[in-house]
Amino acid sequence: MDSRSDVETTPFLSLFAAVSYGIASMAMVFINKAILMQYAHSMTLLTLQQLATVVLIHFSRSMGYTKARGVDMTMAKKLLPVSLFYNANVAFALASLKGVNIPMYIAIKRLTPLAVLIAGCFSGKRRPTTQVTLSVILIAAGVLIAALGDFSFDLFGYSLAFISVFFQTMYLVLVEKSGAEDGLSSMEIMFYNSFLSLPFLMFLIIATGEFPSSFSVLFAKSYSLSFLVTFFLSLVMGIVLNYTMFLCTIVNSALTTTIVGVLKGVGSTTLGFVLLGGVEVHALNVSGLVINTAGGVWYSYAKYLQKKSKTTRLIITDVEAHRK
C-alpha cells in the first residue's frame, strides 16, 4: 500500500510523488493538445481514459501485480462524492473554456491552492504555518497580477471557471481524507474514481451529442499509425496522471498537489513562450509569473522545513522510547 496510513512517509517519497505528478501533468498538457488537434471529442477521450484505467487495474489485480483490493460497495458509496466532484470539475472546466481565454483560465485555476487552504481551515485541520500561508497568498497575488496583462471579461465563463475551482478543491480534500482515514492506496482511490466516473461520463457524451459520431470518427482515424500512437500515449498518460495525482495527494497533501499544479502551469506557460511564440509579452505578465514562481519555491521550501522538523521529532521520540 502507498497510503499514509500503512507506509511511513519519507522526504524522498514525498519529493518523488510531487515531482512525478508535476512531470506527468506537464506532459499530459502537450499530449492532450496533440490528440485534440486530431480528435476533438474531449469527453469521449476522457471516458476512454477512465475505462482504460479500470481495465488495467482490474487485470493487474487478477494477475497479482497489485495488492489493490476489489470493489467494496460500502466504500464505493463513500467515495461517490470524490468521483462526482472530479467529473464536475472536468465538465465545468471544459465549459468555461468556451467563454474564457486560456491565459485567464489558467490564472483562475491557479487559485485552487488558496481555496484548498481555506477549505482546510474550515474542515478543522491543523492551521498551516505562517510561511505556507504567505507563500500561497503570494502565488494567488502573482496569478492576479499576471491576469491583468490579458483581461477579457465573460461573466458566465468566469462563473463556470470559479465553480470548477470549487469542485477541484473539494475532490482533492476528500482524496486526502480518504487516504488518511480509510487506509486506501492511491491505486485503490484511482480505481474507484474511474469506476464510478463511467456512468456519469457516458451520460455526458450522450447529452453533449458526442455519441455516436465520436466513435465513428475514432474508427475512421484508426488507420493512421501516428494517430494510434498519440491516442495510445494519451490513454497511458491519463492513467499515469491520475495515479501520480492521487499518490501526491495522499503522501503529501491536497495543498501540495495544487501547488505542483501551479508550478506545472508556470513551466507549461514558459515552454509556450519559448516553443510556440506568437504571444505578446507584457510587464504585468512577466511580473506576475515571477511572483507566482517565487511563491511556489517559497512554499516548497516551507514544506521541506516542516517535513524535516517532523522527521527529527520522530527520531528523537524513537530514541527516547528505546532508552526507557
PyMOL commands that set and color helices and strands:
alter all, ss='L'
color gray80, all
select helices_A, chain A and resi 11-36+42-62+73-96+102-109+112-122+130-147+155-181+186-207+213-221+225-251+254-276+283-323
alter helices_A, ss='H'
color red, helices_A
deselect
rebuild
show_as cartoon
